[in-house]
Every structure is written in structure tokens, then in C-alpha cells.
């Protein structure tokens, strides 16, 4: 792993960000201008592979336990009578199937690096959203747990803007570096217990958005933030790295406690932002 630099340009606002943490896999920086936290890509020796085992192995629990409560919230915030919805980074298509079952939108499209067969009124496209061509724009553009993986976050956000019709909604879900779980992870590292920190800041995430940095990024792309939802994942969706059943149970009890405190303080693990494309 390369040595950390003194300062690195923030991928959100472009300011020079100082070094913040050394992770076993990478160097972590925190921008004092927009508060964004990110990994220096040049410090990473091996990036995460998004092959088929990404769903079946590395993040099995996440994909086997979809966040239905979040799906319901998103469906209620797609805008007024949306006819078309695209899910950028659609994974196994759980959100799109939920929207289809509600009958809210007629045209449903999913884009992902992995292949899914189009079926039951949902079209799936395999490709990189930054290079895949579309000859249409959508009433709602949704992207869940994707932006934290993308190196060029400004290009990604501009792409979401371009895919959305004027007056339409862009909905983005990602992690919340200001949340209680992240704070406890950083505290644990200082106290010599880095398990949570090492997991949260692993190279599977290149970005760790604060509410400030995420909204900064969306506004810079021309979007108007209209609503913010703070929430957690289902506990069953946690992909615990613990070595046995006992340690996994202890870890999940700790996460459940952090979730409860975060919910009480409106400082949860995840954040979902609804933004509008100006008419």
C-alpha cells in the first residue's frame, strides 16, 4: 500500500483535504471544506470486484434481506404520477419489483454491471451508467448504495441529473459518516478495537458521505434537495465479518444498539435524499 499523501483533492468540492485515518487497506481523507470523507484511490492495491460472487458471497445478507421499508418510502416519494423509473445500480431488482407490484409506474428500467434477464415488465440493461447510452429521460431516477462505490462521483451525479426529466425526482441512498455507527467505529479505533472501523472504511466504499457533502454534491449538479430520510438497514442484512456464530451475535447486538441510538438522535447509518430537477 502506498504511503499517504499530505493532502489530496476532495472528489466532491475539489478543495485540498488533509489525511484523517490510516486503514489497513487504504488512506482515508476528510475535507474540511465540504466535510466529505473519502479513500485516496492511489493508496489502494486491490479494488473490489463486482462479479457474480459480489451478490452470492461478499454481500449475501444484504441482497437476501432487501430493505422493504425503504422501498415503500421511496415509492411514496417518486413524484406525482411518474410514468417511468430507472434504478441505477439495480442489483437483483428488488426495488423495481416492489414498484411494479404497487403499480405506481408503467416503465421500469434497471442498470447494473451484473446481468439480469428482463422479465415481468422490467427491462434490465447490463452496463456502466457513465458510458451506457439512453435515448430517453425518466420521471424518477433512483440509485441505492451505489454512489459510495464510484470513483468519479461528480460525473456520476451529473449523469443522474441528465437521465431525469425536468421537474422529475432523483433519489440517492448512501452511508452517513456523521451517523452514530460511524462515530462509534472511529472511537473504537482510538481505543484499540478497530473491528467496526476497518469494516466501515474498507475499500468496498471509496466515499463516506456526510449529510453536508452529499447535499453539496447534488446541488452542484443542479439538483434541488427537497427531502432527507435518515434510516438503517435491516439487522438481517448486515454482512458481519466475524469469525464464528458467537462473535457474529455479539457484533449484531452492538450494531442494533448503535441503530437504536442513531434513530433516537436522527443520526442513523444511512441517508436517502430526494432531489428535484428544475422544471
C-alpha angles and dihedrals in degrees: 000000000000120000116260118262124232092244136358129196111260110243091216106047103006096237121137107266123202125229112269112172141006112225121191088246103034151355117268124210132193121205113222091199104056096007093238118155119208147159120249102238090209089063093058119094097186127024123209115273116228096202126131093284088063088080099033101041121009096043103015097138093049093056096039092055109046118194098249094172089057091047089056091050092049093048089053090052102046091106135253113329098332113197097189135035130181122196110207107208093013096178109189092349099252095142094048092050089051091051091047091053091053091051092224097134133029101206117051124180130178127195123193141150088241123068124253126174115243112243146150096021097315121112116207122198123193112217151085110289091219093060105024112105122229125188094198142053126224137228090227131022116194129186122177125190093343110099093067089062097050120097097203100049096168092054089046093052092047088052091055088051092050093050092055126083119237107277091020130125130254114196120192128182123191143139124295114227090189092057126111094253092056092045091053090048091055091045091051090053091053090050093051097258103108100164096108093039093051091050097045095047098039119132092260082086120048093179135045107191125205116205087255096052095044093051090044089056094048093048092048088056090056098260126137114223110225105165141014126201121194114199147135138241121257107272090236089060094064112115096211115198092204117134100230143016094264096051090043090055092050091049093051092049088055092048091048090053091049090049091052093050091044092052091049091051095040086242103117133165095256137040130200119194126196114206133178131223108227114252 
